[in-house]
Amino acid sequence: MFLARGPHNSADTHFDPAEFLEIEWRSWGWVKDAVRSGEIKERVLLSALGMLMARGQC
């Protein structure tokens, strides 16, 4: 996980045929709401989000 500030698409992405990735840009407000509602419940992601919040980076 990484925090991107001011992200934008700079080029087309060419994934390997074996990769199954979906990339979606979401606001920090959306992320917080998804954690509160239980939509995001993966513990590694929750830990990373908690660390960003504790550091005051979000």
PENORDA-V635083 format. One record per residue. RES is the residue in three letters. OMEGA is omega in whole degrees, -180 to 180 (NA if undefined). BURIAL is # if it has 24 or more other ideal C-beta (glycine too) atoms within 12 Angstrom, else .. D_LAST is the distance of its C-alpha to the last C-alpha in Angstrom with 2 decimals. Layout:
# PENORDA-V635083
res->RES omega->OMEGA burial->BURIAL d_last->D_LAST
res->RES omega->OMEGA burial->BURIAL d_last->D_LAST
This chain:
# PENORDA-V635083
res->MET omega->175 burial->. d_last->13.72
res->PHE omega->178 burial->. d_last->11.78
res->LEU omega->179 burial->. d_last->8.80
res->ALA omega->177 burial->. d_last->10.67
res->ARG omega->-179 burial->. d_last->10.00
res->GLY omega->-177 burial->. d_last->13.07
res->PRO omega->174 burial->. d_last->14.81
res->HIS omega->177 burial->. d_last->18.47
res->ASN omega->179 burial->. d_last->21.53
res->SER omega->180 burial->. d_last->23.80
res->ALA omega->175 burial->. d_last->26.49
res->ASP omega->178 burial->. d_last->27.80
res->THR omega->179 burial->. d_last->26.87
res->HIS omega->-178 burial->. d_last->29.89
res->PHE omega->172 burial->. d_last->29.23
res->ASP omega->-179 burial->. d_last->31.87
res->PRO omega->-179 burial->. d_last->34.02
res->ALA omega->-179 burial->. d_last->33.03
res->GLU omega->178 burial->. d_last->29.28
res->PHE omega->-177 burial->. d_last->27.93
res->LEU omega->171 burial->. d_last->24.45
res->GLU omega->180 burial->. d_last->22.75
res->ILE omega->178 burial->. d_last->19.88
res->GLU omega->175 burial->. d_last->18.00
res->TRP omega->179 burial->. d_last->15.24
res->ARG omega->177 burial->. d_last->12.99
res->SER omega->177 burial->. d_last->10.48
res->TRP omega->177 burial->. d_last->7.21
res->GLY omega->178 burial->. d_last->9.66
res->TRP omega->-179 burial->. d_last->12.22
res->VAL omega->-180 burial-># d_last->10.51
res->LYS omega->178 burial->. d_last->9.99
res->ASP omega->-180 burial->. d_last->13.56
res->ALA omega->176 burial->. d_last->14.89
res->VAL omega->-180 burial-># d_last->13.95
res->ARG omega->-177 burial->. d_last->15.57
res->SER omega->-179 burial->. d_last->18.54
res->GLY omega->178 burial->. d_last->19.16
res->GLU omega->174 burial->. d_last->18.97
res->ILE omega->-179 burial->. d_last->16.66
res->LYS omega->179 burial->. d_last->18.54
res->GLU omega->-169 burial->. d_last->18.83
res->ARG omega->179 burial->. d_last->18.33
res->VAL omega->177 burial->. d_last->17.18
res->LEU omega->179 burial->. d_last->14.34
res->LEU omega->178 burial->. d_last->13.46
res->SER omega->180 burial->. d_last->13.71
res->ALA omega->179 burial->. d_last->11.41
res->LEU omega->178 burial-># d_last->8.64
res->GLY omega->179 burial->. d_last->9.65
res->MET omega->177 burial->. d_last->9.66
res->LEU omega->180 burial->. d_last->6.12
res->MET omega->-179 burial->. d_last->5.48
res->ALA omega->179 burial->. d_last->8.68
res->ARG omega->-179 burial->. d_last->8.06
res->GLY omega->-177 burial->. d_last->5.58
res->GLN omega->179 burial->. d_last->3.77
res->CYS omega->NA burial->. d_last->0.00
